[in-house]
Amino acid sequence: MHVVATAGHVDHGKSTLVRALTGMEPDRLDEERRRGLTIELGYAWTALPSGERLAFVDVPGHERFLSTMLAGVGPVPAVMFVVAADEGWMPQSEEHLVALEALGVRHCLLVVTRSDLADPAPVVAQALARLETAGLGEVEAVAVSGRTGQGLPELRQALDRLVTGLPRPDPAAAVRLWIDRAFSVTGSGTVITGTLPAGTVSVGDELLLAGEPVRVRGLESLKEPRDTVTGVARVAVNLRGHDVPGRGHALVTPGGWTSTDLVDVRVAHVGGLRRESAGLPRRLTVHIGSAAVAAEARPLAGRVVRLRLARPVPLHLGDVLLLRDPGRDRSEMRVLAGASVLDVRPPALGRRGAARQRAAFLEAALLDAALPEAVAPGTAYALRLHRLLRAADLRAMGVAPDTPGTSGEWHADPGHWKDLGRRLVEAVRHYAAGHPLDPAMPIEAARHELGLPDRRLVATLVRPPLTLAGGRIVAGPAGLPERVARAVERLRRDLAARPFHAPDAGRLAELGLGPRELAAAERAGSLLRVGEGVALLPGADARAAELLGRLPQPFTVSQARHALDTTRRVVVPLLEHLDRAGLTERVDEVHRRCR
C-alpha cells in the first residue's frame, strides 16, 4: 500500500478529486457535507492501474485548519498538490507549500483542477515554477476536472508513477505510529488510526503510548482485518489497556525512540528565507507527525535553537520539525521554518557563554561527520556528541550501531577513547606517587577519576604500560619501593632454614616491615600473610599441606606444630588459612585432616 496526502488552497477541489478517484466520501462530518468545507482529516482509498493500493489523507485547505492539515501531512511521504485553474496560486497554496518544504516532503504530484472552467496551462506553469523553487525538483503535472471526469485516467497513471518512485520503507524499523484519530468502540475498547510510515505492527505486540505499555488487540487496514501491517499503510489499531488518547500522541516500539521534552535543533532555510535562530519568537508550536506541541525557543547562536516542549515527544536524531507561530495574524504566513533535530539528550547550559559554545560544538560535529542538511546523523555523529553511549541509547536515538562495542554494550567516540587511555596512565602514575606503599590504583578510584559510568570501561582501557590484577591498576609490572624490597629480602634469608618460623613483631620492626609494608609486599606477591603479624614466603601454605599430608590422619595442632617445626603462634593461623584454602578441614574440635 501507499499513502498520499492532499494539499492546496481551500475550495480548489481536493475532496472532490478524492471522491472522483475512489468513489468514497472523504468528508466524514455532517457539518463538512452541509457547508462543503473540509474541517477534519478524511480518508479514502482506491486501486491504481498497476494494482497497487493507494490511500488518501484528505486535509482541510482553509487557513483556520492549518494545524489539522499538518497532522495529516506530517507522517505521509508524498502529496497531491491541488491548484484550481480558474483561481491559480493562492495564499493558502503558498502556506501549504512552505509547510511541505519545512517538513522535508520531496515527492509531489501537481494536479490542476477545474480545467473545464479555465485554461490550465498558465496555472500549471506558475505552480511548477513555485514548486521547483521549494526544492521539490521535477514535479509531474496533470490537468483534470473532478466534475466532468476529464483527465482522471491520466491522473491515475501519474499517481502510479508517483508511488513507484517513493523510497521503500524498512519493515524492521522501530514503529512510530502518529495518532490522527481515536475513539472508543463498545465491546472492543480503544481504537486509534494513523499512517504507519515504516516498521511492522502485529496483533499481540506490546507498544508504548505516552510511556505506558499497551497491547495490540486487533488490526485493520483499509477496513480489512489483518494480523500484521507493514508501513507505509493506513492502519486502525484496537488497543488493550489504555484510555482514548488525543491526536498527536504516538504508538512506539519500546526502546526504539527517545521520549524527550528538550531538543537542540538547526533551523532550515524555507520559503526563500535564510532565517537565523534569533529571528524566531520565544513561544512556538512544534509540529511533527500528527503532533502539535507548544514550545519555548532559546536561540543559541546562528541557526541553532534549543526547544523546550510542553510534553515529551518520541524523537530520533535527524527528525524534521515544523515551527509555527500560533499567535500570528492569519493574513500572514504562520509557518516560520523547518528544523532538524541535532540532539535529543542535550546537556544543561549553565555558565556564561555556554549557549554559543554549544552551538559551535554542534556545527563542528555536523562538519566532522560531513552531514548535508538532508542526511540523518549516524553513529559517528551521535558518539561525537555524547562520547560514550550504550547500544540501547544509540538505537533509541535512531542510530543503529554499525560496529562492535568498544567495551561490551558501550560504544565510544574514537578521539575521546584515546584521550581516556592517556588520562588513565596519568591518573595511575599520580596515584602511585602519592601512595608509595600501595601504588596499585583501585579500579573504582580510576573510574571516578575519569568520570566513567561503568567499571568495565576502565578495565578495557588498561593496556601497556598499565597492568591490571586483583581489581587494581599499576604502571608497569607490580613492584615494591626499594627499602621494602630490601626488608623482604632479609626476611627471606631468615626463613630460608626454617620456612615456618615466622618472625615475631620485634623482628619485623627491626627489619622495617610494619603493617603497611607487609600489606604492600603481600599485594606484590612477595609475602604470604596467614594472620595478623604472621608473614611467610609465597608457597609456604602449599608446602605445609604437603608435609601435613604425611602425618597419620587426622592430626592435632600439636602434631602439626612439630611437623612444621614452628610455634603455636604461627601454626594456629596457618591451619586456619589452610582450612579457608580448602587444603585441610576440621574433623572435630581437636582434629583436622588433609583433603
C-alpha positions in Angstrom: 0.0 0.0 0.0 1.0 3.6 -0.5 -0.4 6.7 1.3 -0.6 10.2 -0.3 -2.0 13.4 1.3 -3.7 16.2 -0.4 -2.6 19.9 -0.1 -3.7 23.2 -1.5 -5.9 26.2 -1.1 -9.5 25.9 0.3 -12.2 25.2 -2.3 -9.8 24.1 -5.0 -11.4 20.7 -5.3 -9.2 18.4 -3.1 -12.1 16.4 -1.7 -14.0 16.4 -5.0 -10.9 14.9 -6.6 -10.5 12.2 -3.9 -14.2 11.4 -4.2 -13.9 11.0 -8.0 -10.8 8.8 -7.8 -12.0 6.5 -5.0 -15.8 6.6 -5.1 -15.7 7.2 -1.4 -16.7 10.2 0.6 -13.7 11.7 2.5 -15.8 14.3 4.4 -16.9 12.3 7.5 -18.8 15.1 9.4 -22.3 16.2 8.7 -21.1 19.8 9.0 -18.5 19.3 6.3 -21.1 18.0 3.9 -23.6 20.7 4.8 -21.0 23.5 4.3 -19.0 21.9 1.5 -15.9 22.6 3.6 -13.4 20.1 4.8 -12.8 20.6 8.5 -11.3 17.3 9.7 -9.0 14.8 8.1 -10.7 12.5 5.6 -9.6 9.0 4.4 -10.3 7.1 1.2 -8.6 4.6 -1.0 -8.5 3.0 -4.4 -6.6 0.6 -6.6 -4.3 2.1 -9.2 -3.9 0.7 -12.8 -0.9 -1.3 -11.7 -2.8 -3.0 -9.0 -1.1 -1.0 -6.2 -3.4 0.2 -3.5 -3.4 3.9 -2.7 -4.9 5.6 0.4 -5.5 9.3 0.5 -5.4 11.5 3.6 -7.6 14.5 2.6 -6.7 17.6 4.5 -8.5 20.9 5.1 -7.4 23.8 2.9 -8.8 26.7 5.0 -6.3 28.8 6.9 -8.2 28.2 10.2 -7.4 24.5 10.0 -3.6 24.6 9.2 -2.9 22.6 12.3 -5.2 19.8 11.1 -3.6 19.9 7.7 -0.2 19.5 9.2 -1.4 16.5 11.3 -2.5 14.8 8.1 0.6 15.6 6.0 3.2 15.0 8.8 3.5 11.2 8.6 2.9 10.9 4.8 5.8 10.5 2.3 4.1 12.2 -0.7 1.4 14.8 -1.6 -1.0 15.5 -4.3 -0.9 19.3 -4.6 -4.1 20.8 -5.9 -4.5 24.2 -7.6 -7.6 25.4 -9.4 -7.3 26.5 -13.0 -9.7 29.3 -12.6 -8.1 30.8 -9.5 -4.4 29.9 -9.7 -1.8 30.1 -6.9 -3.5 31.4 -3.7 -2.3 32.4 -0.2 -3.1 29.0 1.3 -1.4 27.3 -1.6 1.8 29.2 -0.6 1.4 28.3 3.1 0.8 24.7 2.4 3.9 24.6 0.2 6.1 26.3 2.8 4.8 23.7 5.3 5.7 20.8 2.9 9.1 22.4 2.4 9.7 22.7 6.1 8.6 19.1 6.7 11.0 17.9 4.1 8.4 16.4 1.8 10.2 15.8 -1.5 7.6 13.7 -3.5 4.8 15.6 -5.1 2.3 15.4 -8.0 0.7 18.7 -9.2 -3.0 18.4 -10.1 -4.7 21.5 -11.7 -8.4 21.1 -11.1 -11.4 22.8 -12.7 -9.8 22.7 -16.1 -13.3 22.7 -17.6 -13.7 26.3 -16.3 -10.4 27.8 -17.4 -7.3 27.1 -19.5 -5.0 25.2 -17.0 -1.7 25.9 -18.9 -0.9 29.2 -17.2 -1.6 27.8 -13.7 0.5 24.7 -14.5 3.4 26.9 -15.4 3.0 29.1 -12.4 2.6 26.3 -9.9 5.5 24.2 -11.3 7.8 27.2 -11.1 6.9 27.7 -7.4 7.2 24.0 -6.6 10.7 24.0 -8.1 11.9 26.9 -6.0 10.7 25.0 -2.9 13.2 22.2 -3.7 10.6 19.6 -4.9 12.6 19.1 -8.1 10.9 17.7 -11.2 7.2 17.5 -10.5 4.7 15.9 -12.9 1.6 17.9 -13.6 -1.9 16.7 -14.6 -4.9 18.9 -15.5 -8.3 17.4 -14.5 -11.9 18.2 -13.9 -13.5 16.5 -10.9 -16.9 17.5 -12.2 -16.6 16.0 -15.8 -14.0 13.3 -15.2 -11.7 14.9 -17.8 -8.1 13.9 -17.1 -8.9 11.3 -14.4 -7.4 8.3 -16.3 -4.2 10.3 -16.8 -4.2 11.3 -13.1 -4.4 7.6 -12.1 -1.4 6.8 -14.3 0.5 9.7 -12.8 -0.3 8.6 -9.3 1.1 5.1 -10.2 4.3 6.7 -11.4 4.5 8.8 -8.2 4.2 5.9 -5.8 6.6 3.8 -7.9 9.3 6.3 -7.2 8.8 6.5 -3.4 11.5 5.1 -1.2 10.8 1.7 0.2 10.3 1.8 4.0 12.2 -0.6 6.3 9.8 -3.2 7.7 12.2 -3.8 10.6 12.3 -0.1 11.6 11.1 1.0 15.0 7.4 1.8 14.9 6.2 5.3 15.5 2.5 5.5 14.6 1.2 9.0 15.0 -2.4 9.0 16.0 -4.7 11.2 13.9 -8.0 9.8 15.2 -9.0 7.9 18.4 -12.4 6.7 19.6 -13.9 4.0 21.8 -16.0 1.1 20.4 -18.4 -0.7 22.7 -17.2 -4.1 23.4 -13.8 -3.5 21.8 -12.3 -0.6 23.7 -10.0 2.0 22.3 -9.3 2.3 18.6 -6.7 4.6 17.1 -5.9 5.3 13.5 -2.9 6.7 11.7 -0.4 6.4 8.9 2.3 3.9 9.6 5.4 5.2 7.7 7.7 2.2 8.4 8.1 -0.8 10.6 5.7 -3.6 11.3 2.7 -3.9 13.8 1.2 -7.3 14.6 -1.6 -8.5 16.8 -0.2 -9.2 20.2 2.6 -6.7 20.0 3.4 -4.6 23.1 4.0 -1.0 22.3 4.2 2.2 24.3 1.7 5.0 24.3 2.6 8.1 26.3 5.2 6.0 28.1 2.7 3.3 29.2 2.7 -0.2 27.7 -0.3 -1.2 25.6 -1.2 -4.4 23.8 -2.4 -4.6 20.2 -5.7 -6.4 20.4 -6.7 -6.2 16.7 -5.7 -4.5 13.4 -7.4 -3.2 10.4 -6.0 -1.7 7.2 -8.5 -0.1 4.7 -11.4 -1.7 6.7 -9.9 -5.2 6.3 -8.9 -7.3 9.4 -5.1 -8.0 9.5 -2.8 -10.0 11.7 0.2 -7.9 10.6 0.6 -4.5 8.9 3.8 -3.1 7.4 4.5 0.5 6.5 3.6 2.5 4.5 0.0 1.9 5.4 -3.2 3.4 6.8 -4.0 1.3 9.9 -6.6 1.1 12.7 -5.3 -0.4 15.9 -7.5 -1.8 18.7 -5.7 -1.4 22.0 -6.0 -3.2 25.2 -5.1 -1.3 28.4 -5.4 2.4 27.6 -7.9 5.2 27.7 -8.8 7.1 24.5 -5.7 9.2 23.7 -5.7 12.6 21.9 -4.4 13.3 18.4 -0.7 13.8 18.3 0.4 11.0 20.6 2.2 8.1 19.1 2.4 4.3 19.4 6.1 3.4 19.5 8.4 0.4 19.8 9.7 0.1 23.3 13.4 1.2 23.3 13.1 2.4 19.7 12.7 6.1 20.4 13.9 8.8 22.8 11.0 10.4 24.6 12.2 13.9 25.3 10.9 17.4 26.0 14.2 19.1 25.4 16.0 19.2 22.0 18.6 21.1 20.1 17.7 21.8 16.5 19.1 23.6 13.5 16.7 25.9 11.7 16.3 25.1 8.0 16.0 27.6 5.1 12.4 27.5 3.8 10.1 29.8 1.9 13.1 31.7 0.4 14.1 32.9 3.9 17.6 32.4 5.4 16.4 32.5 9.0 18.7 32.8 12.0 17.6 31.5 15.3 17.4 35.0 16.8 14.5 35.7 14.3 12.2 33.2 16.0 9.6 34.2 18.6 10.1 32.8 22.0 6.8 30.8 22.0 6.2 28.4 19.1 4.1 25.5 18.1 6.2 22.5 17.1 4.7 20.0 14.6 5.9 16.5 13.9 3.7 13.7 12.6 0.2 14.5 13.8 1.5 16.2 17.0 1.3 20.0 17.6 3.2 20.8 20.8 3.7 24.2 22.5 7.3 25.0 22.9 9.7 27.7 24.2 12.6 28.6 21.9 16.0 29.6 23.2 18.4 30.8 20.4 21.9 29.5 21.0 23.8 31.0 18.0 23.5 31.1 14.2 20.7 28.7 13.2 20.9 26.5 16.3 18.0 26.7 18.8 17.1 24.8 22.0 13.4 23.9 22.2 11.7 23.0 25.5 8.5 21.2 24.6 5.3 21.2 26.7 5.3 17.4 26.8 7.7 14.6 25.9 7.7 13.5 22.2 9.3 10.4 20.7 12.2 11.6 18.5 15.2 10.4 16.6 18.3 12.4 15.6 17.6 13.9 12.2 13.8 14.2 12.7 12.3 17.2 10.9 10.1 19.5 12.9 7.9 22.4 11.6 8.0 25.6 13.6 4.8 27.6 13.6 3.8 30.9 15.2 0.4 30.2 16.7 -0.2 33.9 17.6 0.5 35.4 14.2 -2.4 37.1 12.3 -4.0 34.7 9.8 -3.3 37.1 7.0 0.4 36.5 7.5 2.5 33.4 6.9 2.3 31.4 10.2 4.8 28.6 9.1 8.1 30.0 10.2 10.7 27.3 9.4 11.6 23.7 9.4 14.2 22.4 11.9 16.2 19.2 12.0 16.9 17.6 15.4 20.6 17.7 16.3 20.4 16.2 19.8 17.6 14.5 21.8 19.6 14.5 25.0 21.2 17.9 25.2 23.3 19.0 28.3 22.3 21.8 30.7 23.6 25.2 29.8 24.8 26.9 33.0 27.9 29.0 32.7 28.3 32.3 30.8 28.8 31.8 27.0 27.7 28.1 27.2 24.9 28.7 24.6 27.3 30.0 21.9 29.8 27.3 22.7 27.1 24.6 22.4 26.0 25.9 19.0 29.6 25.9 17.8 30.1 22.4 19.1 27.0 21.1 17.3 28.0 22.8 14.0 31.5 21.3 14.3 30.1 17.8 14.9 28.0 18.1 11.8 31.0 19.3 9.8 33.2 16.4 11.2 30.5 13.9 10.2 30.3 15.6 6.7 26.5 15.7 7.0 24.4 17.6 4.5 21.2 19.0 5.9 19.0 16.3 4.4 21.0 13.4 5.7 20.2 11.8 9.1 23.1 11.6 11.6 24.8 8.3 12.2 26.8 6.5 14.9 29.9 8.7 14.5 27.9 11.9 14.9 26.0 10.6 18.0 29.2 9.5 19.7 30.9 12.8 18.8 28.1 14.5 20.8 27.9 12.1 23.8 31.3 10.4 23.8 30.0 7.2 25.4 26.7 5.6 24.7 25.2 2.1 25.2 23.9 0.3 22.1 20.4 0.8 23.5 20.9 4.5 23.7 22.1 4.6 20.1 19.0 2.7 18.9 16.7 5.0 20.9 18.3 7.9 19.1 17.6 6.3 15.7 21.2 5.3 15.1 21.9 1.6 14.6 25.3 0.7 15.9 27.4 -0.1 12.8 30.5 -1.5 14.6 31.1 -3.8 17.6 31.1 -2.1 21.0 34.3 -0.6 22.4 33.6 -2.4 25.7 30.6 -4.8 25.8 27.5 -2.7 25.2 29.4 0.6 25.3 30.4 2.5 22.2 32.9 5.3 22.4 34.0 8.2 20.2 37.5 7.2 19.0 39.1 10.5 19.9 37.5 10.5 23.4 38.6 6.9 23.9 42.1 7.7 23.0 42.1 10.6 25.4 40.7 8.4 28.2 43.6 6.0 27.8 46.1 8.8 28.1 44.4 10.2 31.2 44.3 6.8 32.8 48.0 6.4 32.5 48.5 9.8 34.1 46.0 9.0 36.9 47.7 5.7 37.8 51.1 7.3 37.9 49.8 10.2 40.0 48.2 7.7 42.4 51.4 5.6 42.7 53.4 8.8 43.5 51.0 9.6 46.4 50.8 6.0 47.7 54.4 4.6 47.5 53.5 1.6 49.7 50.2 1.0 47.8 51.0 2.0 44.2 48.2 0.0 42.6 45.2 2.2 41.9 41.8 0.6 42.7 39.7 0.3 39.5 36.8 2.1 41.2 39.1 5.1 42.0 40.2 5.1 38.4 36.5 5.1 37.2 35.7 8.0 39.5 38.8 10.0 38.3 37.8 9.6 34.7 34.1 10.2 35.3 33.2 6.9 33.6 29.8 5.2 34.1 31.0 1.6 34.2 34.0 -0.2 35.7 34.2 -2.4 32.6 35.2 0.6 30.6 38.2 1.2 32.9 39.3 -2.5 32.6 39.1 -2.2 28.8 41.3 0.9 28.8 44.1 -0.9 30.7 46.9 -1.8 28.2 50.7 -1.4 28.3 52.3 0.3 30.1 49.5 -0.4 32.5 48.6 -3.8 34.0 45.5 -5.0 35.9 45.5 -7.5 38.7 43.1 -8.1 41.6 41.0 -5.1 40.7 43.9 -2.7 40.8 45.9 -1.0 38.1 49.7 -0.3 38.2 52.0 1.4 35.7 54.3 -1.4 34.6 54.8 -4.7 36.4 53.8 -4.7 40.1 56.8 -3.7 42.3 57.8 -2.5 45.7 59.7 0.5 46.9 63.4 -0.2 47.2 63.5 -0.1 51.0 60.6 -2.5 51.4 62.1 -4.9 48.8 65.4 -5.0 50.8 63.4 -5.7 54.0 61.6 -8.6 52.3 64.9 -10.0 51.1 66.3 -10.0 54.6 63.1 -11.8 55.8 63.6 -14.4 53.0 67.1 -15.1 54.5 65.6 -15.5 58.0 63.1 -18.1 56.7 65.5 -20.0 54.4 66.4 -22.6 57.1 63.1 -22.7 59.0 60.4 -21.7 56.5 57.5 -21.8 59.0 59.3 -20.0 61.8 57.7 -16.6 61.2 59.4 -13.7 62.8 57.7 -12.0 65.8 56.7 -8.3 65.9 60.0 -7.3 67.3 62.0 -8.8 64.4 59.5 -7.5 61.8 60.0 -4.0 63.3 63.8 -4.5 63.2 63.5 -5.4 59.5 61.4 -2.3 58.8 58.2 -4.3 58.0 55.2 -2.6 59.6 51.6 -3.3 58.7 51.6 -1.1 55.6 54.9 -2.5 54.3 53.6 -6.1 54.9 50.4 -5.2 53.0 52.3 -3.8 50.1 54.6 -6.9 50.0 51.6 -9.2 50.0 49.9 -7.3 47.2 53.1 -7.5 45.2 53.1 -11.3 45.8 56.4 -11.1 47.7 55.0 -12.4 51.0 52.2 -14.6 52.3 50.3 -13.3 55.3 48.3 -16.0 57.1 47.3 -13.9 60.1 47.9 -10.6 61.8 51.7 -10.2 62.0 52.4 -13.7 60.7 54.3 -13.4 57.4 55.8 -16.4 55.5 57.2 -16.8 52.0 54.9 -17.3 49.0 54.1 -21.0 48.6 54.6 -21.8 52.2 50.9 -22.9 52.5 51.2 -25.5 49.7 54.5 -26.8 51.3 52.8 -27.0 54.7 49.9 -29.0 53.3 52.3 -31.4 51.6 54.2 -32.0 54.9 50.9 -32.4 56.9 49.7 -34.9 54.4 52.5 -37.3 55.5 51.1 -37.3 59.1 48.7 -40.0 60.3 45.2 -38.6 59.6 43.5 -36.9 61.4 46.1 -34.9 63.3 46.2 -32.4 66.1 47.5 -28.8 66.3 50.4 -30.1 68.4 51.3 -32.7 65.8 51.2 -30.1 63.0 53.4 -27.8 65.1 56.1 -30.4 65.4 55.8 -31.5 61.7 56.4 -27.9 60.6 59.0 -27.0 63.2 57.2 -23.9 64.3 55.4 -22.3 67.2 51.7 -22.3 68.2 51.6 -18.5 67.4 52.3 -19.5 63.8 50.6 -22.9 63.4 47.2 -21.9 64.5 46.6 -19.1 61.9 48.4 -21.2 59.3 46.0 -24.1 59.8 43.0 -21.7 59.7 44.5 -20.3 56.4 44.7 -23.9 55.1 41.1 -24.5 56.1 40.0 -21.5 54.1 42.0 -22.5 51.1 40.4 -26.0 51.1 43.7 -27.7 51.8 42.6 -29.0 55.2 39.3 -29.5 57.0 38.2 -29.9 60.6 37.1 -33.3 61.8 36.1 -32.2 65.3 37.2 -29.6 67.9 40.7 -31.1 68.1 41.5 -32.9 64.9 42.0 -31.9 61.2 42.8 -33.9 58.1 44.2 -33.0 54.7 41.8 -33.1 51.8 
